């Protein structure tokens, strides 16, 4: 992985809400924006903005499931990074 790409991943993960989103997606495999917003108790538009940043950095991917867009972490490097650290989501 090129250092620029890795820097973009770290930049995207540097916000606490985005880090929580990604860690929760790793536990659940995939989720839609409304469930993410409900789980974090934050407004859906805020979650959508964070999801957009994560998608642009190739941290997560979105796929259509019926009328919903579901998100998941498919980036192997992101998985390795987050599995290598102990994160307390409290």
N, C-alpha and C positions, 0 to 999 in steps of 0.2 A: 504494500500500500504506500502510495506517495505521501510525503509529509504534508503537502497542501490538503490532501483529502482527509488525512487524519486530523489536521487542525480544524477543518470544517466540522467534523464530527464532534470534537471537543467543544467547539464554539456552540454548536446546537445543544449539546448536553449540559452546558454551563448554567442554564437557568433551572432553579429548583422544580418548577412545575413541569418542564419538559423532561427532566430526569425522572420525576415521579411517573409521568405518562409512560416513558419507555420501560421503566422497571415493572410497572403494572402490566404492560403489554407482554413482557417476557413471561410473566406468571400465568397470564390468561390465554396466550397464543394470539388472540385477535379480539377486537372490540370496536364498536361504533362510537361516534363522537358524543352522542347523548349519554351513553353508559359511562364514558370517560368523565364527562362533565358532572354527572350525578355522583360518581365515586370520589371525585376530588372536591365536590361541593363548590364548583366555580361555574360561571356562566358559559354556555355553549359557544358563543362567539369568541371568547378568550381561548377556549380549548382549540377551536378551529384555527386560530392564528398560530398557536404553538404547534399544532399538527402540520401546518403549512411549512414552518421553519424546519421541522424534523424531516419532512418529505424532501424538501429542497436540498438538505444535507445528505440525503440517501440513508438516513438512520432508520426510517420506517417506510413501508409501502402501503398503498391503499388499494383495495379491490372491491368491486361491486358484489353485493350479496342481496339480491332482490332489489328493493328500492333504497337500500342503505349502502354506505361506504364503510367498510371495515378496515381497520389498520392493524398491521402486525410488524414485528421486527424480523427482517429476513437477512439483514446485514451481519455476516459472520464475525466481522471485526468488532462491531458494536457488542454482540453477544459475548465475545471473549473478554472485552474490556470490562463490561459490567459484571460478568461472572467472576472476574479476578479480584473484585473489591467487595467488601462487606458493606452493604448500604442499609441504614436504618431509615425506613420510609415514614417514621413518625414525624 
